[in-house]
């Protein structure tokens, strides 16, 4: 019998858990992976307690959840009251709480950490009880900033605990027990202090200098302890199995309605910071410190003591990781290693073809706009300059404090990406943040900003989606902008994006001649670089004086294709309508330099080639199968039509064409340049009197060599063998492959 999913997962996840514990310098940990139907993995490794005696940890060990309290108890309680109509998320809480000083905060602001309250305070020396804390918070005079800013705060959740108490006439722990824990059968979940009979199963935390004892069976957080153990920000104890019951109920709509859960995890909860929902964090970062599931829909939270919880509502999957890394001391612990190593193993096993890639634009927001805050900037962008929610760069810039947009520049096809290839774009003005900003095309009569345009500019921000082919004009525009900025001493900030056809496969020899917009750099046709890596290449080999910053992506395995990245597909040019087109473009674009139609004027540009005189079956019979791997070419008839904005006058407009339609069946096996050259070779050999090269072919190919070899019917093997020769300069790599990424997180060094 084949192994069950549980059996398949157990050995690698047990090994990952052990490595994570060692790397984190943790006593031990308990991990649980499950879905709506079953527990897929539940295991414990290491010690529950190191001192004064060693005790092994077990799957039923009770852990201090720390800030997981915020989401499991407080957020859930608040949203239950919202569902019942007893709480308005946008009504200031001051009147409800009845404190002496007005508090303008709303539940929404408190849940999203945008109330302007400090992260925490050391009041445990002087205050006792939740009411005293609430009164003290009211005297801070903190107000929500405008525009709003996120500052993670324990104090906001203390206020929410008091709000629940006032609205229900029950302390938070009693409300949660009656409406969450008891209905879900969470018999091992407690606030504040673990019952004495269960204390032996409880993992202690650290030697507390304030309490002058080992904290065991009582809440670790000092403020929560001073409050009495029941607070909105900390105080909860639980086990992995109880939390699994909570996770199942949450994603199944048995605690809160599913529409409420969707509201809580909406990516637009905070327009300027899409990783914060109502209480919960969402869309986790692979390179962050909180653990992750590589899916855009994931949400979760962490706890200071070493706990974390992530859920994927689309698959009903959850990952629970519980530890007491601060035992017996916090000095050498590493929560980041604990979470990264274990979650990397989960990702490898359960999400092998998926990444929730974050672009350089996402990183700009993640870093609170530090790179441009308070600066006067120009922007080079187009319609595809969007974040992971499809929100455009120019809209996002309105959230950057003190940033002034001086000028907008666009590449070929214009700012709206609505102008066909080679057509000029008129300069104009655009509206931004209630002001007019000049918009200038950098394709046609002008290739770079002028010195006057760059004057009084603190940085030029570049955010363009490239397609991974040397023919595309965006690397040329990038190079010209870098030259202009170097001359004007203006820093360049590039927001990086994936190479949509991956960054590991390269094809085509470096060109003999460069300088054209479609052959700007001595790199292969399929170059395997992101635009950020191209910028680094330009700096290293052409412009060492340029001040360049590349805001790198998070979690782009360079062997991944664009559909695996869970990013919105916005065409970067009018005819680049889907991934398949981008994949074949490095090869079929060469047909632009021949007397065949390359698919312009159809719904499948670069996926169909043809001419009125073509005999497509002859061509297919002459096409060696080894160069057509991963695609299915088939004969087709079609008529190119005028498509304003895409191809106003395509070759053979209005004429019936016989051609070849190409369907991608296996992207990883496709070698588009070899396929394109082989197809041209086959057309030439079967139609020697009808086929013609146009002057533009040599410009696309980067010289005469390819045309000359095809013209003399040189064997394909001879032509393609040239591509294996070393390139003129090493190509940079900011990113690693999927396996290399996970190996960097698997904790192998910690286990040796």
C-alpha positions in Angstrom: 0.0 0.0 0.0 1.2 3.5 -0.8 2.1 5.6 2.3 -0.6 7.9 3.6 -0.1 11.7 3.6 0.6 11.5 7.4 3.3 8.9 6.8 4.9 10.8 4.0 5.1 14.0 6.0 6.2 12.6 9.4 9.9 11.9 8.8 10.9 15.1 6.9 8.8 17.3 9.3 10.2 15.6 12.4 13.7 16.2 11.0 12.8 19.8 10.3 11.4 20.3 13.8 14.6 18.9 15.4 16.7 21.2 13.2 14.6 24.2 14.0 14.9 23.5 17.8 18.6 23.2 17.6 19.0 26.4 15.4 16.8 28.4 17.7 18.7 27.3 20.9 15.2 26.3 22.2 14.6 23.7 24.8 12.0 22.0 22.6 8.9 22.5 20.5 5.6 21.0 19.4 4.4 21.3 15.9 1.0 20.5 14.3 0.1 20.5 10.6 -3.5 19.8 9.7 -6.4 20.5 7.5 -10.2 20.6 7.8 -10.4 16.8 7.8 -7.4 15.5 9.8 -4.1 16.0 11.6 -1.3 15.5 9.0 1.5 15.9 11.5 1.7 16.2 15.3 5.0 15.8 17.0 7.2 17.0 19.9 10.9 17.3 20.1 13.3 18.2 22.9 12.6 19.4 26.4 9.6 21.1 28.0 11.9 22.2 30.8 15.6 22.6 31.2 15.9 23.8 34.8 15.8 23.1 37.7 15.3 19.6 36.1 15.0 18.3 32.6 11.6 17.2 31.4 10.8 16.1 27.9 8.1 17.9 25.9 5.0 16.1 24.7 2.3 16.8 22.1 0.0 17.8 25.0 2.4 20.3 26.6 0.8 23.6 27.5 2.6 26.7 26.2 2.3 30.3 27.0 0.9 31.7 23.7 1.9 35.3 24.4 0.6 37.5 21.5 -1.3 34.7 19.9 -3.8 35.8 22.6 -4.5 38.9 20.4 -6.0 36.8 17.6 -7.3 33.6 19.3 -9.1 35.4 22.1 -9.3 39.2 21.7 -9.9 39.5 18.0 -12.3 36.7 17.9 -14.3 38.1 20.8 -14.4 41.6 19.2 -15.6 40.2 15.9 -18.2 38.0 17.6 -19.6 41.2 19.1 -19.4 42.9 15.7 -21.5 40.1 14.2 -24.0 40.4 17.0 -24.4 44.1 16.2 -23.1 45.1 19.7 -20.0 46.8 18.4 -19.2 49.3 15.6 -15.7 48.9 14.3 -15.5 52.6 13.4 -17.1 54.1 16.6 -14.5 55.7 19.0 -14.3 53.6 22.2 -13.9 56.5 24.7 -17.5 56.9 25.7 -17.9 53.2 26.1 -15.0 52.8 28.4 -16.0 55.8 30.5 -12.5 57.0 31.4 -11.6 60.5 32.4 -9.6 61.5 29.3 -11.2 61.1 25.8 -9.8 58.3 23.7 -10.5 58.7 19.9 -9.5 55.2 19.0 -11.9 52.9 17.1 -11.9 49.1 17.3 -10.7 49.0 13.7 -7.7 51.2 14.6 -6.8 49.1 17.6 -7.1 45.8 15.7 -4.9 47.1 12.9 -2.3 48.8 15.2 -3.0 52.3 13.7 -4.3 54.1 16.8 -0.9 55.8 17.4 -0.3 54.0 20.7 3.2 52.9 21.7 4.3 49.3 21.3 4.4 48.6 25.0 5.2 50.3 28.4 6.8 49.1 31.6 4.0 49.9 34.0 4.0 46.6 35.8 6.1 48.1 38.6 3.4 50.6 39.5 0.0 49.4 38.2 -2.4 46.6 39.0 -5.5 45.5 37.2 -6.9 46.2 33.7 -8.9 49.3 34.8 -5.7 51.0 36.1 -4.0 50.3 32.8 -6.9 51.6 30.7 -7.0 54.8 32.8 -3.2 55.3 32.4 -3.4 54.7 28.6 -6.1 57.4 28.4 -3.6 60.0 29.7 -1.0 59.3 27.0 -2.7 61.7 24.6 -1.8 59.5 21.7 -3.8 60.0 18.6 -4.1 58.2 15.2 -1.7 59.8 12.7 -2.8 61.3 9.4 -2.2 59.7 7.1 -2.5 56.6 9.2 0.6 54.6 10.2 1.0 51.1 11.6 2.7 50.8 14.9 2.3 47.4 16.5 0.9 47.9 20.0 0.1 45.8 23.0 -1.8 48.7 24.6 -4.5 48.7 21.9 -5.4 45.1 22.8 -5.6 46.0 26.5 -8.2 48.5 25.5 -10.1 45.9 23.4 -10.2 43.6 26.4 -11.8 46.3 28.5 -14.2 47.0 25.7 -15.3 43.4 25.6 -15.7 43.5 29.4 -17.9 46.6 29.3 -20.1 45.5 26.4 -20.7 42.0 27.8 -20.5 42.6 31.5 -18.0 39.7 31.6 -14.2 39.7 31.8 -12.5 38.7 28.6 -11.6 35.2 29.9 -15.1 34.4 30.9 -16.5 35.6 27.6 -14.0 33.6 25.6 -14.6 30.5 27.7 -18.3 30.6 27.1 -18.3 31.6 23.4 -15.1 30.2 22.0 -13.2 27.6 24.1 -16.1 25.6 25.5 -18.1 25.4 22.3 -15.0 24.1 20.5 -14.1 21.6 23.2 -10.8 23.5 24.0 -10.4 21.9 27.4 -6.7 22.7 27.7 -6.9 26.5 27.0 -6.7 28.9 30.0 -6.0 32.5 30.8 -3.5 33.8 33.2 -2.6 30.7 35.3 -2.6 27.0 34.5 -4.6 24.9 37.0 -2.3 23.3 39.5 -3.2 19.7 38.4 -2.0 20.5 34.9 1.1 22.5 35.8 3.4 19.5 35.3 2.4 19.6 31.6 3.2 23.3 31.3 6.4 24.6 29.7 8.0 27.3 31.8 9.5 30.4 30.4 12.4 32.4 31.9 13.9 33.3 35.2 12.2 36.6 35.8 14.4 39.2 37.5 11.3 41.2 38.5 9.4 38.3 40.1 12.7 36.7 41.1 11.6 33.2 40.2 11.2 30.9 37.2 7.9 31.7 35.5 6.0 28.4 35.4 2.3 28.0 34.9 1.7 31.8 35.0 1.7 34.4 32.3 5.2 35.5 31.2 4.3 39.0 30.0 4.9 41.3 32.9 2.1 43.7 32.1 -0.4 40.9 31.6 0.8 39.5 35.0 0.3 42.9 36.7 -3.2 43.1 35.1 -4.1 39.8 36.7 -3.2 37.3 33.9 -6.2 38.2 31.7 -5.4 40.8 29.1 -6.1 41.4 25.5 -2.5 41.2 24.4 -1.2 38.2 26.3 -2.2 35.7 29.0 -3.5 32.7 27.1 -2.1 29.1 27.5 -3.0 26.2 25.2 -1.9 23.0 23.5 -1.4 22.2 19.8 -4.5 20.0 19.7 -6.7 22.7 21.2 -5.4 25.2 18.7 -6.0 22.8 15.8 -9.6 22.6 16.9 -9.7 26.4 16.8 -8.1 26.6 13.3 -10.6 24.1 11.9 -13.6 25.9 13.3 -12.3 29.3 12.1 -11.7 28.2 8.4 -15.0 26.3 8.4 -17.1 29.2 9.7 -18.0 27.6 13.0 -16.7 30.5 15.2 -17.2 33.5 13.0 -19.1 33.7 9.7 -16.9 33.1 6.6 -17.8 36.6 5.4 -16.4 38.0 8.7 -13.2 36.0 8.2 -12.9 37.4 4.7 -13.3 40.9 6.1 -10.7 40.3 8.8 -8.1 39.1 6.2 -8.9 41.6 3.4 -5.6 42.8 1.8 -7.0 46.3 1.6 -7.7 46.6 5.3 -4.7 49.0 5.4 -4.2 50.3 1.9 -0.6 51.4 2.7 0.3 48.1 4.5 -1.5 45.1 3.0 0.1 42.6 5.4 -2.2 43.7 8.3 -5.7 42.5 8.6 -8.1 43.0 11.5 -6.0 41.5 14.3 -4.4 38.9 12.0 -1.3 39.3 9.9 -1.6 38.1 6.3 0.4 37.2 3.1 3.5 36.3 5.1 7.1 37.1 3.9 9.5 34.2 3.3 12.4 36.4 4.5 10.5 37.7 7.5 10.8 36.5 11.1 7.3 35.2 11.7 7.1 32.0 9.8 5.1 31.6 6.6 2.9 29.7 4.2 3.7 30.5 0.6 0.2 31.5 -0.5 -1.3 35.0 -0.8 -4.4 33.9 1.2 -2.4 32.8 4.3 -3.0 34.6 7.6 -1.5 34.1 11.1 0.3 35.6 14.1 3.2 35.0 16.4 3.9 35.1 20.1 7.1 36.4 21.8 7.6 33.2 23.8 8.3 31.3 20.5 4.8 30.5 19.3 3.2 30.9 15.9 0.1 30.0 13.9 -0.5 30.3 10.2 -3.6 29.2 8.2 -4.5 28.9 4.5 -8.2 29.2 4.2 -8.2 28.2 0.5 -6.8 24.8 1.4 -8.1 24.6 4.9 -4.5 24.0 6.0 -2.9 25.2 9.3 0.5 25.1 10.8 1.0 25.5 14.6 4.4 25.8 16.2 4.8 26.1 19.9 8.0 26.6 21.9 9.4 28.3 25.0 12.5 29.7 23.4 13.0 32.1 26.2 13.5 29.3 28.7 15.6 29.5 30.8 16.8 32.9 29.3 16.0 35.0 26.3 19.7 35.8 25.6 20.5 33.2 23.0 17.2 32.3 21.5 16.4 32.7 17.8 12.7 32.6 17.0 13.3 33.5 13.4 15.4 30.3 12.8 12.8 28.2 14.6 10.0 29.4 12.3 11.8 29.7 9.1 13.3 26.2 9.2 10.1 24.4 10.1 7.9 26.4 7.7 10.4 26.0 4.8 10.0 22.2 5.2 6.2 22.6 5.2 6.4 24.7 2.1 8.7 22.2 0.3 6.3 19.3 1.0 2.9 20.9 0.6 3.5 23.9 -1.7 6.3 22.7 -4.1 5.1 24.8 -7.1 3.9 27.9 -5.3 5.4 31.2 -4.1 3.7 34.3 -2.8 6.4 36.5 -4.3 6.6 40.1 -3.1 8.0 42.6 -5.6 10.3 45.5 -5.0 7.2 47.7 -4.8 5.8 45.5 -2.1 9.2 45.8 -0.3 9.0 49.6 -0.5 5.7 49.5 1.5 7.0 46.8 3.8 10.0 49.0 4.6 7.6 51.9 5.4 8.8 53.9 2.3 12.2 54.4 3.9 14.0 54.6 0.5 11.9 57.6 -0.6 10.4 59.1 2.5 10.5 62.9 2.4 12.2 62.9 -1.1 11.5 64.6 -4.4 11.3 61.8 -6.9 10.8 61.0 -10.5 9.2 57.7 -11.5 9.7 55.5 -14.6 6.7 53.2 -14.7 3.8 51.7 -16.8 0.5 50.0 -16.4 2.2 46.8 -15.0 3.8 48.7 -12.1 1.4 47.2 -9.5 1.7 45.6 -6.2 0.5 42.1 -5.2 -3.1 43.5 -4.9 -3.0 45.1 -8.4 -2.7 48.6 -6.8 -0.6 50.9 -9.0 2.7 52.5 -7.9 1.4 56.0 -8.3 -1.5 55.3 -6.0 0.8 53.7 -3.4 3.2 56.7 -3.5 0.4 58.9 -2.0 0.9 57.0 1.3 4.7 57.8 1.5 5.2 60.6 4.1 6.6 63.8 2.6 7.3 62.3 -0.8 6.9 64.7 -3.7 6.4 63.3 -7.2 8.2 65.6 -9.7 7.9 63.8 -13.0 6.5 60.6 -14.4 8.4 58.9 -17.3 7.2 56.0 -19.4 8.9 53.4 -21.6 7.8 52.2 -25.0 4.0 51.7 -25.2 3.4 54.7 -22.8 2.3 55.1 -19.3 -1.0 53.3 -19.9 0.7 50.5 -22.0 -1.8 51.2 -24.8 0.4 52.3 -27.7 1.6 49.7 -30.2 5.2 48.8 -30.8 7.3 51.6 -32.3 4.6 54.2 -32.1 5.4 57.6 -30.5 3.7 58.7 -27.3 2.9 62.3 -26.7 4.1 64.1 -23.5 1.2 65.0 -21.2 0.3 65.7 -17.6 -1.3 63.3 -15.1 -3.2 63.9 -11.9 -1.5 62.8 -8.7 -2.5 63.5 -5.2 -4.5 66.6 -6.2 -1.7 68.1 -8.4 -0.6 68.0 -12.0 2.6 66.1 -12.8 4.4 66.2 -16.2 4.5 62.8 -17.9 7.2 62.2 -20.5 7.8 59.3 -22.9 11.3 57.9 -23.1 10.7 56.1 -26.3 11.1 57.8 -29.7 12.6 61.3 -29.9 13.9 61.1 -26.3 15.5 58.1 -24.6 16.3 59.5 -21.1 15.4 62.4 -18.8 17.1 65.7 -19.6 19.3 67.4 -17.0 16.6 70.0 -16.5 14.1 67.2 -15.7 16.5 65.7 -13.2 17.3 69.0 -11.5 15.9 69.2 -7.9 15.2 65.5 -7.9 16.5 63.3 -5.0 16.0 60.0 -6.8 14.6 58.3 -9.9 12.4 55.3 -9.0 12.1 52.7 -11.7 9.4 50.0 -11.7 9.0 48.1 -15.0 7.9 44.6 -15.7 10.4 43.1 -18.2 9.8 39.8 -20.1 13.2 38.2 -20.1 14.1 38.8 -23.8 16.9 41.0 -25.1 14.5 42.3 -27.8 12.3 44.0 -25.2 13.2 47.7 -25.1 12.9 48.2 -21.3 16.6 47.3 -20.6 17.6 49.9 -23.1 15.4 52.5 -21.4 16.8 51.5 -18.0 20.4 51.9 -19.3 19.7 55.3 -20.7 18.1 56.5 -17.5 21.1 55.2 -15.5 23.4 57.1 -17.7 21.4 60.3 -17.3 21.2 59.9 -13.5 24.9 59.1 -13.2 25.7 62.4 -15.1 23.3 64.4 -12.9 24.3 62.6 -9.7 20.7 61.5 -9.1 20.4 58.1 -7.3 18.5 55.3 -9.0 16.1 53.1 -7.0 14.9 50.1 -8.9 11.9 48.1 -7.6 12.6 44.6 -8.9 10.1 42.1 -10.4 10.3 38.5 -11.6 11.7 37.4 -14.9 8.4 35.9 -16.0 10.1 33.1 -18.0 12.4 32.2 -15.1 16.0 33.1 -14.3 17.8 29.9 -14.8 17.4 29.1 -18.5 19.5 31.1 -20.9 19.7 30.9 -24.7 21.4 32.6 -27.6 24.9 33.9 -28.0 25.8 37.4 -27.0 25.4 39.8 -29.9 28.2 41.1 -32.1 26.7 44.6 -32.3 24.8 46.4 -29.6 23.3 49.9 -29.2 19.8 49.4 -30.7 16.8 49.6 -28.3 16.1 46.0 -29.2 19.7 44.9 -28.7 21.1 47.2 -26.1 23.4 45.0 -24.1 25.8 42.1 -24.8 23.7 39.5 -23.1 21.9 36.4 -24.5 18.5 36.6 -26.2 16.9 34.8 -23.3 19.1 36.3 -20.6 17.6 34.8 -17.4 17.9 38.1 -15.4 15.5 40.4 -13.6 15.6 44.1 -14.4 17.3 44.6 -11.1 20.0 42.2 -12.1 20.4 43.9 -15.4 20.8 47.2 -13.6 23.5 45.6 -11.5 25.2 44.3 -14.7 25.1 47.8 -16.2 26.6 49.3 -13.0 29.3 46.6 -12.9 30.4 46.8 -16.5 29.4 50.2 -17.8 28.5 52.7 -15.1 30.4 52.1 -11.9 29.7 55.7 -10.9 25.9 55.4 -10.8 24.3 55.4 -7.3 22.1 52.3 -7.6 19.8 50.7 -5.1 17.8 47.6 -6.0 14.8 46.8 -3.7 14.9 43.1 -4.0 11.9 40.7 -4.2 11.0 38.4 -1.4 10.6 34.7 -2.3 11.2 34.6 -6.0 12.8 31.2 -6.6 14.6 32.0 -9.9 13.6 28.7 -11.5 9.9 29.7 -11.0 7.7 31.0 -13.9 5.4 34.0 -13.4 2.2 31.9 -12.9 3.8 30.3 -9.8 4.4 33.7 -8.1 0.7 34.5 -7.4 1.1 38.0 -8.8 -1.4 39.9 -10.9 -0.8 39.6 -14.6 -0.9 43.0 -16.2 0.3 43.0 -19.8 3.7 44.9 -19.9 3.0 45.7 -23.6 -0.2 45.5 -25.7 0.7 42.2 -27.4 2.2 40.5 -24.3 -1.1 39.3 -23.1 -0.3 36.1 -21.3 2.6 34.0 -19.9 2.7 31.7 -22.9 3.3 34.6 -25.2 6.2 35.8 -23.0 7.7 32.3 -23.0 7.8 31.9 -26.8 8.6 35.6 -27.5 12.4 35.2 -27.3 12.1 32.8 -30.3 9.1 33.9 -32.3 9.9 37.6 -32.2 12.7 36.8 -34.7 9.9 36.4 -37.3 9.5 40.2 -37.1 12.8 40.3 -39.2 11.3 38.1 -41.9 8.6 38.3 -44.5 6.2 36.2 -42.4 3.4 37.5 -40.1 4.4 36.9 -36.4 0.8 36.8 -35.1 0.2 40.6 -34.9 -3.3 41.4 -35.9 -4.6 38.2 -34.2 -5.6 37.2 -30.8 -2.4 35.1 -30.5 0.6 37.4 -31.2 3.9 35.5 -31.2 1.9 32.2 -30.8 1.1 32.0 -34.5 3.3 32.6 -37.6 2.2 32.4 -41.2 2.0 33.9 -44.7 -0.4 33.5 -47.7 2.3 31.5 -49.5 3.4 29.3 -46.5 2.9 25.5 -46.7 2.8 24.9 -42.9 2.8 21.1 -43.0 6.0 21.1 -45.0 7.5 23.3 -42.4 6.4 21.0 -39.6 7.7 17.9 -41.4 11.1 19.7 -41.6 11.1 20.8 -38.0 13.3 18.5 -35.8 11.2 17.3 -32.8 14.1 17.8 -30.3 13.7 21.6 -30.8 10.0 21.6 -30.3 9.9 20.1 -26.8 7.2 21.4 -24.5 5.1 22.8 -27.4 2.6 21.5 -29.8 2.8 23.2 -33.2 -0.2 22.7 -35.5 -1.4 24.1 -38.9 -3.9 26.9 -38.9 -5.5 29.4 -41.2 -6.1 33.0 -40.1 -6.5 36.6 -41.4 -4.5 39.4 -39.7 -6.8 42.3 -38.9 -6.1 45.9 -37.9 -6.0 46.3 -34.1 -5.4 49.9 -33.1 -3.2 50.1 -30.1 -1.8 46.7 -30.8 -1.1 46.4 -34.5 -2.8 49.0 -36.7 -1.3 47.6 -39.9 -0.1 44.1 -39.4 1.8 42.3 -42.2 -0.6 40.7 -44.6 -3.5 42.7 -43.2 -6.8 41.4 -44.5 -5.1 38.5 -46.4 -5.7 34.9 -45.7 -2.6 33.3 -44.1 -1.7 29.7 -43.7 0.4 29.2 -40.6 1.5 27.4 -37.5 -0.2 27.8 -34.2 2.0 27.0 -31.2 0.5 25.7 -27.9 2.7 25.5 -24.8 2.3 22.1 -23.1 5.3 22.0 -20.7 7.0 25.3 -19.9 10.0 23.7 -18.3 10.9 21.8 -21.5 10.5 24.8 -23.9 13.6 26.3 -25.4 12.0 29.2 -27.2 15.1 30.6 -28.9 16.1 27.2 -30.3 12.6 26.5 -31.3 12.3 29.9 -33.1 15.5 29.5 -34.9 14.6 25.9 -35.9 11.3 27.1 -37.2 12.9 29.9 -39.3 15.4 27.3 -40.5 12.6 25.0 -41.6 10.7 27.7 -43.4 13.9 28.8 -45.2 14.7 25.3 -46.3 11.2 24.5 -47.5 10.5 27.8 -49.1 13.8 29.0 -50.5 12.3 31.2 -53.2 9.6 32.8 -51.1 11.2 33.3 -47.7 13.1 36.5 -47.1 15.1 38.1 -44.3 14.4 41.8 -43.7 17.1 44.3 -42.6 15.6 44.3 -39.1 16.6 40.6 -38.6 20.3 41.4 -38.0 19.3 44.1 -35.5 17.2 41.6 -33.5 19.9 38.9 -33.8 22.7 41.3 -32.8 24.7 40.8 -36.0 24.8 39.0 -39.3 26.0 35.6 -38.1 22.7 34.0 -37.5 21.2 35.1 -40.8 24.3 34.0 -42.7 24.2 30.5 -41.2 20.6 30.0 -41.9 21.0 31.4 -45.4 23.7 28.8 -46.2 21.6 26.0 -44.6 24.1 25.4 -41.8 23.1 22.5 -39.6 21.0 23.6 -36.6 23.4 21.8 -34.3 26.2 24.0 -35.5 24.1 27.2 -35.0 23.0 26.3 -31.5 26.4 24.9 -30.4 27.6 28.5 -30.5 25.3 29.3 -27.6 27.2 27.1 -25.2 30.4 29.3 -25.6 31.2 31.5 -22.5 29.5 34.8 -22.6 31.5 38.1 -22.5 30.7 38.9 -18.9 29.3 37.0 -16.0 25.6 37.7 -15.3 24.7 38.7 -11.7 22.2 36.7 -9.6 20.3 38.3 -6.8 18.1 35.3 -6.3 18.6 31.6 -5.9 16.6 28.6 -7.1 13.7 27.0 -5.1 15.9 24.2 -3.8 18.7 26.6 -2.9 16.3 28.8 -1.1 14.9 26.0 1.0 18.3 24.6 1.7 19.3 27.9 3.1 16.4 27.6 5.5 16.5 23.9 6.4 18.8 24.2 9.4 21.2 21.6 8.1 24.2 23.3 9.7 22.4 23.4 13.0 21.9 19.6 12.9 25.5 18.6 12.3 
